[in-house]
Amino acid sequence: CTLSLLLSGAAILWCALFSGPASIRKFVDHGIAIANTAYTRGEELEAKFLQHKLETEAIREGIEGVLESVEKKRRQTSAAASRLQLSAEPEPTTRDEIVQAARQRVFGGAG
């Protein structure tokens, strides 16, 4: 930045010594035009950045909502599974338990 200021000052001095006030004015006007263009471009980039930031925030909020919904469903499913396990009869595992369970279903408890 300092170098560009020195070069600009040197260019103005050169114009003042050898070209006259009209050239200085033209040089300064050109510098102002460049600065205005850079400022306008900076504002455009800032607007794009803010728009991107808002879109990113909206996406993040949407994802958080989906994650909360998934967590709620997971808890509901877990609770339902726990209720089913508590109310279900234990499954027969041995041959004798399987035969006894079949007799109870067929003969209504005789066996």
KANOR-V247002 format. One record per residue. N is the residue number from 1. RES is the residue in three letters. SS is DSSP state (~ for helix, > for strand, _ for the rest). BURIAL is # if it has 16 or more other ideal C-beta (glycine too) atoms within 10 Angstrom, else .. Layout:
n->N res->RES ss->SS burial->BURIAL
n->N res->RES ss->SS burial->BURIAL
This chain:
n->1 res->CYS ss->_ burial->.
n->2 res->THR ss->~ burial->.
n->3 res->LEU ss->~ burial->.
n->4 res->SER ss->~ burial->.
n->5 res->LEU ss->~ burial->.
n->6 res->LEU ss->~ burial->.
n->7 res->LEU ss->~ burial->.
n->8 res->SER ss->~ burial->.
n->9 res->GLY ss->~ burial->.
n->10 res->ALA ss->~ burial->.
n->11 res->ALA ss->~ burial->.
n->12 res->ILE ss->~ burial->.
n->13 res->LEU ss->~ burial->.
n->14 res->TRP ss->~ burial->.
n->15 res->CYS ss->~ burial->#
n->16 res->ALA ss->~ burial->.
n->17 res->LEU ss->~ burial->.
n->18 res->PHE ss->~ burial->.
n->19 res->SER ss->_ burial->.
n->20 res->GLY ss->_ burial->.
n->21 res->PRO ss->~ burial->.
n->22 res->ALA ss->~ burial->.
n->23 res->SER ss->~ burial->.
n->24 res->ILE ss->~ burial->#
n->25 res->ARG ss->~ burial->.
n->26 res->LYS ss->~ burial->.
n->27 res->PHE ss->~ burial->#
n->28 res->VAL ss->~ burial->.
n->29 res->ASP ss->~ burial->.
n->30 res->HIS ss->~ burial->.
n->31 res->GLY ss->~ burial->.
n->32 res->ILE ss->~ burial->.
n->33 res->ALA ss->~ burial->.
n->34 res->ILE ss->~ burial->.
n->35 res->ALA ss->~ burial->.
n->36 res->ASN ss->~ burial->.
n->37 res->THR ss->~ burial->.
n->38 res->ALA ss->~ burial->.
n->39 res->TYR ss->~ burial->.
n->40 res->THR ss->~ burial->.
n->41 res->ARG ss->~ burial->.
n->42 res->GLY ss->~ burial->.
n->43 res->GLU ss->~ burial->.
n->44 res->GLU ss->~ burial->.
n->45 res->LEU ss->~ burial->.
n->46 res->GLU ss->~ burial->.
n->47 res->ALA ss->~ burial->.
n->48 res->LYS ss->~ burial->.
n->49 res->PHE ss->~ burial->.
n->50 res->LEU ss->~ burial->.
n->51 res->GLN ss->~ burial->.
n->52 res->HIS ss->~ burial->.
n->53 res->LYS ss->~ burial->.
n->54 res->LEU ss->~ burial->.
n->55 res->GLU ss->~ burial->.
n->56 res->THR ss->~ burial->.
n->57 res->GLU ss->~ burial->.
n->58 res->ALA ss->~ burial->.
n->59 res->ILE ss->~ burial->.
n->60 res->ARG ss->~ burial->.
n->61 res->GLU ss->~ burial->.
n->62 res->GLY ss->~ burial->.
n->63 res->ILE ss->~ burial->.
n->64 res->GLU ss->~ burial->.
n->65 res->GLY ss->~ burial->.
n->66 res->VAL ss->~ burial->.
n->67 res->LEU ss->~ burial->.
n->68 res->GLU ss->~ burial->.
n->69 res->SER ss->~ burial->.
n->70 res->VAL ss->~ burial->.
n->71 res->GLU ss->~ burial->.
n->72 res->LYS ss->~ burial->.
n->73 res->LYS ss->~ burial->.
n->74 res->ARG ss->~ burial->.
n->75 res->ARG ss->~ burial->.
n->76 res->GLN ss->~ burial->.
n->77 res->THR ss->~ burial->.
n->78 res->SER ss->~ burial->.
n->79 res->ALA ss->~ burial->.
n->80 res->ALA ss->~ burial->.
n->81 res->ALA ss->~ burial->.
n->82 res->SER ss->~ burial->.
n->83 res->ARG ss->~ burial->.
n->84 res->LEU ss->~ burial->.
n->85 res->GLN ss->~ burial->.
n->86 res->LEU ss->~ burial->.
n->87 res->SER ss->~ burial->.
n->88 res->ALA ss->_ burial->.
n->89 res->GLU ss->_ burial->.
n->90 res->PRO ss->_ burial->.
n->91 res->GLU ss->_ burial->.
n->92 res->PRO ss->_ burial->.
n->93 res->THR ss->_ burial->.
n->94 res->THR ss->_ burial->.
n->95 res->ARG ss->~ burial->.
n->96 res->ASP ss->~ burial->.
n->97 res->GLU ss->~ burial->.
n->98 res->ILE ss->~ burial->.
n->99 res->VAL ss->~ burial->.
n->100 res->GLN ss->~ burial->.
n->101 res->ALA ss->~ burial->.
n->102 res->ALA ss->~ burial->.
n->103 res->ARG ss->~ burial->.
n->104 res->GLN ss->~ burial->.
n->105 res->ARG ss->~ burial->.
n->106 res->VAL ss->~ burial->.
n->107 res->PHE ss->~ burial->.
n->108 res->GLY ss->_ burial->.
n->109 res->GLY ss->_ burial->.
n->110 res->ALA ss->_ burial->.
n->111 res->GLY ss->_ burial->.
